[in-house]
Amino acid sequence: MQRILSGFAKQKIVACYRTLAQFGPVYSLGNILMLLRACTSKFSTAMARYPDDLSLRTARVLFFRNAKLGPDGGYSNRWVRVETKPIPFYFPNWRSRVAAARLHDLHHIAAEYGTDWPGEGEIAAWEIASGCAVYHAAWLLNLGGFGAGLLVAPRRAFHAFLRGRRAKTNLYKNGIDESRLDLISVGMLRDELGLRAPVTSARSADLALFGLWCIPSILAWLPLPILVLAVLALIVRAR
């Protein structure tokens, strides 16, 4: 009986090893990083530059075009599609997310952070540091973006966090009248947010807050490896 169980265990181990060998290249460290690398543009994910004298409405139209978000930035879509390699994923485009995204996109323009994962990590770090006020969807989504930034571009995320700590305010706190986007220039918004201020060296309070925010941001990504392990376990059982 013991030999039978031992042989059965060996068969299971061999089956598991073969499965991992087949899927190993897919779930290697390099490809996990590729999963976090957005491809909003097939040719470039570099952030476009928006001059100070450009109106916010014109800048936003250019931003939507550069990021391939559609004429209205995807605000009217039922689902948000995130382009990741090799498989995109979706999440519901609920109303509070749209309200936050309208301000988030203007932050992208003013701060000139890109729409690839390093850029999303930067804008998430900046918004967390400067505060998302009552926009709960912004807090939630920024945790995921910040966590991705810590993985793919930690130095840039830290610098953006410091920049957010030095900001005067942001649109989550001040709001903006969209009917006046033609009358407000990119430069005016930068001045309002304090984005021209130099980023000084980190203080102890900055380091402490950065470390504290790292914890929930990293925890937000824990379901991903758990999901991968669960899928592998199902595949092994099905063999």
Secondary structure as UniProt FT lines:
FT   HELIX           2..23
FT   TURN            24..27
FT   HELIX           29..35
FT   TURN            52..53
FT   HELIX           56..66
FT   TURN            67..68
FT   TURN            71..76
FT   STRAND          79..82
FT   STRAND          89..92
FT   HELIX           95..111
FT   HELIX           117..130
FT   TURN            133..134
FT   HELIX           136..152
FT   HELIX           154..166
FT   HELIX           171..174
FT   HELIX           178..180
FT   TURN            181..183
FT   HELIX           186..193
FT   TURN            194..196
FT   HELIX           204..219
FT   TURN            220..222
FT   HELIX           223..238
//
